[in-house]
Amino acid sequence: MTYRAKRTAKAVSKIPTGITGLDEVLEGGVPEARAVLVLGGAGAGKTVFMNEFLYRGITQYGQAGVLVTFEERPDDIVRNVASFGWDYAELMRKGRLAIVDASPAIGGERELSSGYDLEPLLMRIRAAVRQVRAKRLILDSLEGLFGRLSNRIEVREMLFRLSDETKRMGVTTMIAAEREHSGGTRHGVEDFVADAVIELSAEPGQQKIIRRIIVRKIRGAGYRSGNVQFGIDARGLEVYPKVPVDRRRAATRLDVRKRFGIRGFDELLGGGVPEGYMLILSGNTGSGKSTFAQHFIAQGIREKENAVFVALEEPTGQVEELAAVHGWNFAAWRRSGRLDMLDVPLIDIRPDEVLYRIVNAVRAIKAKRVVLDSISSLRSATMDAEQVRQFMIQLGEFAKASGVTCVMTYLVPGVFSAARGQLLGPMSSTDVRLSSAVDGVILQRYVERQRDVRKILTVLKLRGVQHDTRIHAYSIGPKGVEIGGVLGE
């Protein structure tokens, strides 16, 4: 007999975690009144993750919470979370938080044996949930509860019972579990029982821990898959979600041009860079790439377009000083909210974090122009060539979807001069295959002629735009860039 649903199934509702950036990955939050398994090895951040879920729920969403601890004593937990500014003692005094102490010193719940009855523990949890009218519950951790059980069938049955009972209480539950070195869980059944599985990982970098999060599953609801980076600081967690892009909303406009404000240069580009384009200024050291990029920022401010400058090589204070040499007051524009300057440390760089910061800065001041100086620094840090390329592709998709025009500088070695009888040096614009990931490439080089070193540039590519393909000389003076004549004429 064919089965027919008698009524439309109710969609899974979600509640926000309150953890910065995480709810974007979860597309709204975790399933309400369901069990969420938080997996990870030692030091992955499981305890901080779950406690922030609990704390944000209480303080931001008015959802009281219960913490069940199987390993640490409550006093230790209160002291530990205080380092993030979370005052558990005050929340308990206000009746918004309850802690159930199931640590080894209290009742020995971790000394489980075959046929162990969970009911006494469940009674204590129910009482705490009723006491504060809790909507959020965290259990830290399964190892403390089931660590001595070896029978997988028993563990699975107990987990089902625990999950079912917490659902009956109407609470959204997070349960911490250890991820083994082999990649599996301690008992091999934990992730099958839970309605959602979130895995945290951590690995050592040069100077700090590199952390990643991946959503393994959420039954009946959508989420973003793939590895996402996150960090832990004095305020808690910050997740750096991949930039969501709707390609159908691409806002590239060939009829709207973004000028540099350099006489003669905008004409080479056919009037300027089309809105939403990604343009690379590629050349040797000292060829003036950064000065061109600063022109682009200054012209945007003159045209009442806010901008974001991402400093990947020099501190932003030094960028402001160099811009002031040409009469551009970056510091004043930053103070007035017209310009945002982002310092990006290159050691243990996290590309997801950089993208996240750029996107947030653009949205905060409604910027229409972005400069990255210099993309080549990303590769010289801890990103390989393919990671830089993927970073650029994702940034480009965001720019096109948002109508933001990006100008990036790129340092290319081996273009300083030309051999005897050769007019130009090598024509390589980048060495990480970035030209196919951007819309425009301008190559800046040196050429030695008659005991003089001259700066020259060529517009190698400007997708879909009629542009000047000739080689032009240029110089840099007190007022910035000055475009000269065509080389050889």
N, C-alpha and C positions, 0 to 999 in steps of 0.2 A: 504494500500500500504506500502511495506517495505521501510524504509528510508535507503538511501545509501549516505555515505559521498562522496562529489565530489572531495575533496582533503584532504591530510593528515593534521590534526590539528597541529598547531605550538606549540612546547613545551613551557612551561612557563619559561621565562628567569629570572634570579635572579641577584641582586646586593648585594655585601657584606655590612654589617652594619659597619664593622670596630671595633665593640666592641669585646674585647678580649674573645675568647672562644665561643662567641655566634654563629658565622658563622659555627662552627662545628656542633652545635645543629641544625641549620637551613639547614645543608647540602649545604652550598654555600651562603646563604643570604636570603633576603626577595624578594618576587615577584616584578619584575620591573614594574613601572607605575601602581601599584595596591594600594588598600587601606588596611593598616594594623591597626587593633584595638589593643591598648595596655591597658589591663585591670588591675585593682588593687585597693586596698583600700588606705586610707590615709597613707602616709609614705612608700608605697611599692616601690617607686623609679621610677614612671612613667615619671616624668619630666626630671630627670637625664638621664634615658634610651633614651628618644626621642632626647634630646639635644645632647647626645653623637653621636647618629645616624647622626644627622645633622652636627655636628662638624667634625667627622671622614670623612664623605662624602666630605666635602669641603677641608679639609687639606690633606687627604690621597688619595682620588680618583678624585679630581678635579671636583666634582659635587657641583655646587652652591646650596644654599638652602634658603628657606623662612620659617619663624616662625610666626604663627598666634597665638596671645595670647588673651584669653578671660577673664583672671582673673588678672594676674600680669602686672604691667607696664613694658615697655621695659627697662627702666633704672635699675629696680630691677632685671630683668633677666640677664642683662649684668654683674651686680655686683655678682649675685649668681654663675654664671658659671665660673667667674674668679677664684673662689676658686679651680677649677679643672685645672687651667692653660689654659682655653679656652678664647682667646681674641676676643670676639664678636665685640667690637668697631673697632678693626683693620680690621676684615673681612668685616665689613660694609663700612669702608673707601675705601677698595679695590674693592668694588662692588661684593663681593662673597656671601654676606648675606644680606637679607632684613627682617625687622620685621614689621608685620602688627598689629597695635595696635587696637584690638577690645574689650579692657577691658571696664568695666562699665562706666568709666569716659569719654570714647570716643564713642559717638553714642549710647550707651546703648544697644548693640546687645543682651545682655542676657535678656532684657525685651521682650522676644518673646510673641506673642499672636497668636491666630488662624488666619490662612491665611497669616502669615508673609512671605514676599518675600525675598529670599536669594540673589537675584541678586545684590544688592549693595555691599554685602560682597564679593560675587564671583568676581565682577568687580575689587575690591581692590586686591584680591588674584591674579587674572590674571595679573594685572599691575605689581605687585611685581615679579611674576614669569618671566614675559618678561624682566623686568628691569635687573635682574641678570642672566637671562637664567638658571633658577633653574631646577634641576633634583630631588631635595628632598624637601618635604614639611611636616611640623609638625603642628598639631592643638592641643592646650592645653587650655581647654579640652572641651569635649562635654557638661559637666555639666554647664560650663560657657555660652554655646550657647543655649542649649535646657533645661536647668535646670527648667524653669518655665512652660514648656509644659507638659500637662498630657495626651494628646491624642496620643496613641501609633501609630495609623495609620498615623497621621501627622508627627510624629517623623520619622517613617520609610520612608515615602515619601521624607522628607527633607534629610535624610541620603543617600538615593539612589541618589538624585539629587547632593548632595555634592560629593559623591564617583564618580559618572559618570563624573561630570565636572572636577575633578582633574585628572581623567584618560585621558580626552580630552587634558588637558594641558601637558600630557606626564611626570608627576611627580610621584615619589613614595611617598605615603602619609602615615604618622603615625598619628593616632588620639587617644588621651587619653580618657578613660572612667572609671567611678567609678564602682567597684565591691561592691555590697551591702552585708551586713552581712548575708543575707539569702543565698548568693552564686550566685544570679542572678545579672543582670545589672539594672541600674536605670529604664529604659524604657522597658527592656525585648526584644528589637529588634536589639540592636547594633551589637551583634556578628553574627547575620544572614546576615547583610548587608555587612560586611567586607569580603575581600578575604582571609585575614589571621588574626588569633587572637593569641596574646601572652599575657599570664597572669603572673603578678608579685605578690608575697605575702611576708609578713614580720611578724615575731613573735618574742617576746622578749626572749633572752637567759639569761645565768647567768651574762655575762658582755657585751654582744653585741647583735645586731639584727641578727637573723637567716633569711636569704633571700632565696627564691626559685622562679624559673621561669619554666613555662610549656607552650609549644606550643600547643594550642588547635586545630588549623587547618591551613592549607595552601592549598587553592584550586589548584588542578592540579600539585602539586609538592610534593616531599618527604621531610621529616624532622624526627628528632628523638623525639619520644614521651617520656612521663614520667617526673617526677619532677627532676629538676636540680638545684643545689645550685649556688648562686652567691654572690659577695660582692661588696661594694662601698667604695672606698678609695679616697685619694687625687688626683688620676689620672682618676677616673671615675669608670666604671663597670668592673668587671672581672667575667666571667661565667666559671663554672667548669664542662664541659661536661662529661658525662659518657664515659668511655674508650671504643672506638669501637674495636671489636674483630672479626676477620675472622677465625673461627675455622678450616677452611680448610687449613690455613697457619700455623698451629701449628708446632713449631720448636723444640719440645723436641727431644733430641738425646741421646739414651742410650750409643752410642759408643763414645761420647765426655764427659769426666768427668772433673768436677771442684773440684780441690783439696783444702784442708785446709792447707796443708803444715805441718801437725802435724804427726810426725813419729809414725806409728802404727794405727793412727785414720783413715787415708784414706784407709788403708787396710781393716778396719772393714766395710767400705762402698763399698767394692768391687772395689776400685780404685778412689773413689770420688763421688760427687753428679752429676748425669746426667744433661746435659745442659737443661735449661728450667724448672727445678724442683722447687717446693716449699718445703723447709725443715724447720721444727720447732725444735728448741732446747728448750726442756721443762724441767723445774726443779725448785727446791726451791731457795730461795734467797741465794746468796753467793756461788752457785754451779759452777760458772764460765761460765755461758751462754754467757755473753758479751765478755769474753775473747776468747771463741771459735769463735764467730762472727767476732771479730777483726782479728783473724788468717785468716779467710776466705777473708777479705778485703786485708790484707797484701800479701797473696799468689797470689791474683789476680793481684795486682800491680807488683809483681815479674814476673808474666807471661804476663805482658803488656796488662792486661785487666782493663779498667777503671771501677770505682765502685761508687755507691751511698750509703751513710749511712744516714738512717732516725732516728734521735734521738727523741724518744718519752718519755724518762724519764729524761735524763741528758742533760744539755746544751752542744752544740757541743764543746765548749771550754774545758769543763771538760772531754769529751770523748777523745779529742786529748791529754790531759795531762795523762790520764790513759793509753792510747795506747803507749805513749812515755816511760812509765815505762818498757815496754817489748821491746823497741827498734824500735817501728813502728812510723815513722814520718808522722802522718796523716796531720799535718798542712802544711808540705812541699808539700805533694801530692795534697792537696787541692789548694795551690797556683799555682802549675804547671798545674792544670786542669785535673789531673788524677783521682781525687776524689772530689765528691760533698757532702757536709754535709748539711742536711736539719734539721732545728729546727722546731718542730711542737708543738705549744701551745695546751694544752689539754683541757682548759676551752672553752666551746662552740665549740668544734672541729667539722669541716665540712668534713665528709669522702670523698665527691666528690672533695673538694679542696686538700686533702692530696694525693689522687690518681692522680689528675691533676698535682700536683707539682712533684710527683715521675716520672710520664711519661715524663714530660718536661725535667726533670734533666737527665733521661736516654737518651733521644734523643739528648740533647744538647752536652753531652760528649761521646755519643755512648757507654754507660756503658754496661757491660755484667754481672755484679754482683750487687745485691742489698741486703742490710741488714736493717731490721727493728728491733729496740731494744727499747721497747718491745711491742708486740702485746697486751699483757694483759693490758697495760696502756690505750688502746682504750676503753676497757669496763669500766675501772675505771673512765673514763672521762664521756662523755655524750652519748655514744653509748651503746645500749643494746646488748645482746648476738647475736641476729639475725643480727643486723647491722654489727657487727664485722665479722660474718660469710660471709655476702654478700660482704663486703669489701675485704675479703680474696679471695673469688671466683673470683671477678672481677680482682683483682691484678694477680691471677694465670692465668687467661685467657690471660691477656696482656703479662705476662712473657713467656708463651708457644708460643704465636704468634710472639714474638720478639726475642726468643732465649736468654732470660735473666734468670739467676739463682738467686733465692731469698732464703736467710736464715733469719729466724725470731726467736726471743727469746720469751719465754712465761713463766711467773711466775705461778707455780702451788702450792697452799697450801696443807698441809697434806701429804707430801712425805718425811718428815724429817727423820723418823726413822722406826724401825720395832719392833713388839711385841716380847716378849721372845719366843724363839723357832721358830721364823719366820726369814727367811734370808733377805727378802726385805720388804720395806714399800709398801703402796698402789700403784697400777700400773696405776692410772689415769694420762694421759698426758696433757689434757686440760679439762676445765669445760664448754666450749662453743661449743662443737661438731665440733672442727676445724680439727680433724684428718681425716675426710672424705673429707675435702676441700683442703688438701695438699697431696704431694707425699711421704713425708718422715717425720718420727717422731723419735727423739732421746731423751730419758728420762734420765735426770741427777738427782741423788739423794744422800742422805747421808745414811750411815749405821754405827751403833755403834758396834764395836767389840773390846773386851779386853781393855776397858777404852780408846778407840781411836775412833774418828769419821773419817770415810773414805769417799771419794767421789767415786761414781760408776756411770757407764753409760750403757745403753742398746740401741741398734738400734732396736726400736720396729717395724719400717716399712720403707721400701724403695721400692716403687712400681716397680715391674718388674725387680728387681735387686737381685742377690744372694749376701747376706751380712752376716756378723757374727752376730749370735743371742745370743752369750754368754755375761755375765756380766763382765765388765772390770773395774778395779780400775784406777784412774787417779789422778794427782796432778797438782797444778799450782805454778810455780816458776818464777824466774826473766826472763826466756826466753819464758814464756807462759805455755801452756799445755804440760804435759808429760803423755803418756799412760803407765799404768803398766800392770800387768799380769791379768789373768782371776781370778775372785773372787772364793776362795775355792780351787784353785789348788796350 
